Amino acid sequence: MPARIRATAVAAVLGVAMGLTPGAAATAVPPGRESRLPVVTPTPQSIDTNGRQLRVPARVGLVLGDGADEATANLVRRTLESAGAREIVGERAELTVVAGLLSDPDVSGALAEAGGAKPGELRPEGYSLAARAKGRGGLVALAGNDGDGVYYAAQTLRQLAAPGRIAAAKVADFPLMALRGSIEGFYGAPWSHEDRLDQLAFYGDIKANTYIYTPKDDLYLREKWREPYPAAELAKIKELIDAAAGHHVQFTYAVSPGPSICYSDPADIQALRDKLASIHEQGADSFYIALDDISYTKWNCAGDEQVYGAPGQEAAGRAQAELLNGVQRDFLDPAGAQPLQMVPTEYSDVADSPYKKVLRETLDERIVVQWTGTDVVPPSISVADAEKAAQVWGRKVFLWDNYPVNDYGQTTGRLLLAPYDKREAGLHTALGGIVLNPMNQAAPSKVALFGGASFAWNDQDYDAGRTWRAAADYLAAGETKTAEALLAFFDTQHLAPTFGDVVWQPQAPVLKSKVDAVRAAPRGAALRRLDQYADLLAAAPERIRAGVPDPAFSAQAKPWLDALTLWGRALQSTVDGVRLAAADPAGADRAFAEAERLAAEAAKIRTIPGTTRPQGPVRVADGVLDAFLADAPGLVGRR
């Protein structure tokens, strides 16, 4: 590469709509100065300014009312300490936070005093928040419609706080969908126990309330579903159940008996109930039976043919409905558990069938049915699609969204880091909820999960780009340069495939716009902008490693970050070649040759063995970056 000095400070080339979080780098604003409200995710149903911002003094009062549990109290304390409080007392002070149920007179009184108002309807998980400045402090009221609502009010306070201040706001909020979160249902390397614990904490932060535990590698869910868990494994499940509760997340245990169950065998029915009972004893009260990825062209035992007839769609529907209704009636109802959830054998279309007809007509109306959209990996989901699904199943369906899962051939070598998108506003009218099926890589999956939870909370005011930027800010703990680097990295992993040839999210749209501009005019401003972006790409991996507090993100994304360093340097050399082509043809040729060498080195990097299904060479902005590097010499006549 020709020697030249590159700027050590890369110009900001991506706009980042920053949502302030505790610990975010920020300069304290004088308390009398008005400021725009920070981005809050999920977007509240209503949020308005409420005067001048509140100053956070050294001594702060925290008054807890009914419904403010330990998790909520700890979250509020951490938020206040991050904002600068050094002493938190259990009484009113110059700045006071009051948290509890709206039905508590002290809490509702504080809400009115801070300028808030009671909602007209007390929606589950909803809350009202008001923060009003007074003197050198003020009053913050966190009033939940229920215990979950108090916790979610505290999560919103976390986003309104910054070093030295709290944004003055009035918020009235509630989720539009009852179920929001993830289903660990992918094939290949499972998440570790530590990954799962970290995910549960993350779900609390993003107001997701559902985690469905069904890792395909858990033999006691599928191949050995009849057998009890060993004590050590059962203890881990209990730890997950307890951790979920601490973050206001519902732990749902899903068992997959379909590959071997004999529907007509009382011993198998009892074994299934015993398995569920063993998990119920650990504290779980939400259960799920998975009947996907099985065949109904054969029975697993001769007895089923005698009872239900020849194998087929209708017979399978009758056998499954009898099984599911029995679990609901004979186990869940006496246990006082949540309604049963299930995924059917036909889960990915809206066409009626004998199988769907039987379940629609005979399945207990309380049982929740999952659906993956109009395909296993749908390119989009419309309200009309979901309404058709609701018609064929006879109830609102629960969306199992196969994004950002990367366990199929078209995702080989990819992280799927595009924003959660192509789901139509208004889906809450036909869906009971949404869970995303994530990647083998738990920490990078947070990008899509962040968006999915925000959409399920408020699909009517969901902005994919704004939420994507907020996800980067969350991962960067509010550090602007790190968030900028993350967004550049996400762009190189933007492609989202389906099972076929359709690509439902394009590859590297930001980078493509810049290289296309250079293709059209290989000199001048377009080349300068691409030069700046090349610097950002080359520097992004180290910025991410140094700036993202979660070490799991960098560890799980390591091959892609390593490859991006090389691809970024190759783009820098290519830009040098284009710049030098007229004045220094030999120097241009050396720059292009160096770019080719770096690209070849990058192409050798593969996924970490044993961590991804399927394995393969990692892909970085493929079809965009590699194509430009190959074509650039021809743009300036150096072929």
TITORDO-857433 format. One record per residue (C-alpha): residue in three letters; x, y negated, z negated. Coordinates in steps of 0.5 Angstrom, whole numbers, plus 500, padded with zeros to 3 digits. Last residue first. Example, Ala and Ser with C-alpha at 12.3 -4.5 7.8 and 13.67 -1.06 7.14 Angstrom:
<atoms>
SER527502486 ALA525509484 
</atoms>
This chain:
<atoms>
ARG487508532 ARG488501529 GLY483497534 VAL480493528 LEU474497527 GLY477503529 PRO482503523 ALA475503518 ASP472509521 ALA475514517 LEU475510510 PHE468508512 ALA465515513 ASP468517506 LEU465511502 VAL458512505 GLY457519507 ASP459521500 ALA459516495 VAL463520490 ARG462528491 VAL465533486 PRO468539489 GLY464545487 GLN460549482 PRO453550482 ARG451550476 THR455546472 THR459547466 GLY463553467 PRO469550470 ILE469543470 THR467540477 ARG472540483 ILE477535485 LYS480536491 ALA477531495 ALA480526491 GLU487528493 ALA485527501 ALA482520499 LEU488518496 ARG492521502 GLU487517507 ALA488511504 GLU495511504 ALA495512511 PHE491506512 ALA495502508 ARG501504512 ASP498503519 ALA496496517 GLY503495515 ALA505497522 PRO500492525 ASP502486521 ALA498480523 ALA492483526 ALA491489522 LEU493486516 ARG486485513 VAL483491515 GLY489495512 ASP488492506 VAL481493506 THR483501507 SER488500501 GLN483498496 LEU478503499 ALA483509497 ARG484506490 GLY477506489 TRP477513492 LEU482515487 THR479512481 LEU472515483 ALA475522483 ASP478522476 LEU471519474 TRP467524477 PRO471529474 LYS471526467 ALA463525467 GLN462530461 ALA468528458 SER467520459 PHE459521457 ALA461525451 PRO466520448 ASP460516446 PRO462509445 VAL463507452 GLY468501453 ALA475505454 ARG473511458 ILE468506462 ARG473501463 GLU478506465 PRO473509470 ALA471502473 ALA478500475 ALA478503482 LEU471501483 LEU471494481 ASP477493485 ALA474496491 TYR468491490 GLN472485490 ASP475487497 LEU468488499 ARG466481498 ARG473479501 LEU471483507 ALA464480508 ALA467473507 GLY472473512 ARG474479517 PRO471485519 ALA464482521 ALA459488523 ARG463493520 VAL464489514 ALA457488512 ASP456495513 VAL461496508 LYS458491503 SER451494504 LYS453501503 LEU457500496 VAL450497493 PRO446503496 ALA451508494 GLN447514497 PRO439514498 GLN434516493 TRP429521496 VAL433525500 VAL429530504 ASP433536507 GLY430541503 PHE430543495 THR430535494 PRO436530494 ALA437524489 LEU443520492 HIS445515487 GLN452517484 THR457512487 ASP451507485 PHE452510478 PHE459508478 ALA458501480 LEU453500474 LEU457503469 ALA463498471 GLU458492470 ALA456495463 THR463496461 LYS464489463 THR458486459 GLU459490453 GLY452491450 ALA453498447 ALA456500454 LEU451506454 TYR445501452 ASP447496457 ALA447501463 ALA440503461 ALA438496461 ARG441496468 TRP437502470 THR431499467 ARG431492471 GLY432496477 ALA426501476 ASP421496474 TYR416498470 ASP410494468 GLN404499469 ASP408505467 ASN408503460 TRP411508455 ALA411514461 PHE416509465 SER420507459 ALA421514457 GLY423516465 GLY428510465 PHE432512459 LEU432519461 ALA435517468 VAL441514465 LYS441519459 SER443525463 PRO450522463 ALA450524456 ALA447531457 GLN451534463 ASN447540465 MET442535468 PRO436533465 ASN428536466 LEU424530465 VAL418530461 ILE412526463 GLY405525459 GLY398526459 LEU397524467 ALA391522471 THR390515468 HIS398514466 LEU400515473 GLY398507474 ALA404505477 GLU407510482 ARG413514481 LYS418513486 ASP423511481 TYR428513475 PRO434510477 ALA440513480 LEU445517476 LEU444524479 LEU451527478 ARG453531484 GLY458537486 THR453541488 THR446538488 GLN443541494 GLY444548492 TYR440547485 ASP442546478 ASN442538478 VAL436536474 PRO435529474 TYR430529476 ASN425535476 ASP419532473 TRP415536469 LEU408532469 PHE403534464 VAL396535467 LYS390531466 ARG384537466 GLY381541470 TRP387544473 VAL385543481 GLN382536479 ALA388534475 ALA392536480 LYS388532485 GLU389526480 ALA396527480 ASP397526487 ALA392520488 VAL396517483 SER402518487 ILE409522486 SER415521490 PRO420525493 PRO418532489 VAL423537487 VAL419543486 ASP414540490 THR407536490 GLY409534482 THR412539477 TRP406541473 GLN405542466 VAL398545463 VAL396543456 ILE391547452 ARG385544449 GLU380546455 ASP381553453 LEU383556460 THR377560463 GLU374556469 ARG381552471 LEU385558469 VAL381562474 LYS381557479 LYS388556479 TYR390563480 PRO384564486 SER387558489 ASP387550490 ALA392546493 VAL395541489 ASP402543489 SER408545484 TYR406549478 GLU403556481 THR406560475 PRO403556470 VAL407552465 MET404552458 GLN403547452 LEU399550446 PRO395544442 GLN399542436 ALA399546430 GLY394547424 ALA396554423 PRO389558423 ASP388554430 LEU395556433 PHE395563432 ASP389566433 ARG385561437 GLN391558441 VAL395564442 GLY389568444 ASN387563449 LEU394563452 LEU394571453 GLU387571456 ALA388566460 GLN395569463 ALA391576464 ARG385572468 GLY390568472 ALA394574474 ALA388578476 GLU386572480 GLN393571484 GLY395578485 PRO396585482 ALA391590482 GLY386591477 TYR386587470 VAL385592465 GLN388599469 GLU393594472 ASP395591466 GLY396598463 ALA401600468 CYS406595466 ASN410589468 TRP405588473 LYS407586481 THR405581486 TYR404576480 SER412574480 ILE415570475 ASP419563476 ASP414560471 LEU410563466 ALA413558460 ILE409558453 TYR409552449 PHE409551442 SER408545437 ASP408545430 ALA415547428 GLY418547421 GLN422553420 GLU416557419 HIS413555425 ILE419558429 SER418565426 ALA411564427 LEU412563434 LYS416570435 ASP411574431 ARG406571435 LEU409574441 ALA411580438 GLN404581436 ILE402580443 ASP407585446 ALA404590441 PRO397589443 ASP399591450 SER394589455 TYR399583457 CYS405587458 ILE410582458 SER417583462 PRO418577466 GLY413573463 PRO415572456 SER418565457 VAL418562450 ALA418554449 TYR419551442 THR416544442 PHE420539437 GLN416532437 VAL421526436 HIS420521430 HIS427521430 GLY427524423 ALA422529426 ALA427531431 ALA433532426 ASP429537422 ILE427541428 LEU434541431 GLU437543424 LYS431549424 ILE433551431 LYS441551428 ALA438555422 LEU435560427 GLU441561431 ALA445563424 ALA440568422 PRO439572428 TYR433570432 PRO427575432 GLU427580438 ARG421580443 TRP423574447 LYS430578448 GLU430577456 ARG427570455 LEU427566449 TYR431570445 LEU436570450 ASP437563450 ASP441561456 LYS435559460 PRO434553455 THR427552453 TYR427547447 ILE421541449 TYR423535446 THR418530446 ASN417523443 ALA421518447 LYS421511444 ILE428509447 ASP432509441 GLY428515438 TYR430519444 PHE437517443 ALA437521436 LEU434527439 GLN439527445 ASP445527440 LEU442533436 ARG442536443 ASP449535445 GLU451537438 HIS448544439 SER451544446 TRP447543452 PRO446549456 ALA451551462 GLY447554468 TYR439553469 PHE435548467 GLY429547462 GLU431543457 ILE425539457 SER425531456 GLY421525453 ARG414522453 LEU408525451 ALA402521449 MET402516455 LEU400509455 PRO405507449 PHE403502445 ASP405494444 ALA403488441 VAL409483440 LYS410476438 ALA418474438 ALA423469435 ALA429473437 ILE434475431 ARG440471430 GLY447472427 PRO450477431 ALA444480436 ALA437482434 LEU431483439 GLN433490441 ARG434493434 LEU427489432 THR424493438 GLN426500435 ALA423497428 ALA417497431 TYR418504434 TYR418506427 VAL412503424 GLY408505430 ASP411512429 GLY408512422 ASP401509424 ASN398503427 GLY405500425 ALA406493423 LEU413490423 ALA413483420 VAL419478421 LEU420472417 GLY424466417 GLY431464416 ARG435457415 GLY428454414 LYS423458417 ALA423462424 ARG418467426 ALA418474428 ALA412478429 LEU411485431 SER405489432 TYR405497433 GLY402502437 GLU404510436 PRO396512437 ARG392506439 LEU389501434 GLU384497438 GLY383490438 PRO390489435 LYS392485429 ALA395478430 GLY402475430 GLY404468427 ALA409470422 GLU404469416 ALA399473420 LEU404479420 ALA406478413 GLY398479411 SER398485415 VAL404488412 ASP401486405 PRO394488406 ASP397495408 SER393497414 LEU398495419 LEU402500416 GLY409498414 ALA415493415 VAL416486412 VAL423483414 THR425477410 LEU430471411 GLU431467406 ALA429472401 ARG423476399 GLU424483395 GLY428489396 VAL435486397 ILE439487403 GLU446484402 ARG452483408 ALA447481413 GLY451479420 ALA446482425 SER449489425 GLU447489418 LEU440487419 THR440493425 ARG443498420 ARG438496415 VAL432496420 LEU434503422 ASN435506415 ALA428503413 THR425507419 ALA428513418 GLU427513411 ASP419512412 ALA415506413 GLY408508412 ASP406504406 GLY410498405 LEU417496405 VAL420489403 LEU427488406 GLY430481404 VAL436478407 ARG442476404 ALA448474408 PRO444469413 VAL441472419 ARG438465423 LEU431466427 GLN430464434 ARG426458435 GLY418458437 ASN414465438 THR416467445 ASP412472448 ILE411480449 SER405484451 GLN405491453 PRO412492451 THR417494456 PRO420500454 THR425497453 VAL426490451 VAL430485455 PRO432479451 LEU428473450 ARG430466453 SER433462448 GLU431456444 ARG436452440 GLY435450433 PRO438456430 PRO445454433 VAL447460438 ALA452465435 THR456468441 ALA455475443 ALA458482443 ALA453487442 GLY454490435 PRO446491435 THR443491442 LEU442485446 GLY438487453 MET443485459 ALA440484466 VAL446485469 GLY447482476 LEU453486480 VAL459483483 ALA462480477 ALA469478479 VAL474483477 ALA479480472 THR486483473 ALA486480480 ARG490484485 ILE497482487 ARG500484493 ALA505490495 PRO503493502 MET500500500 
</atoms>
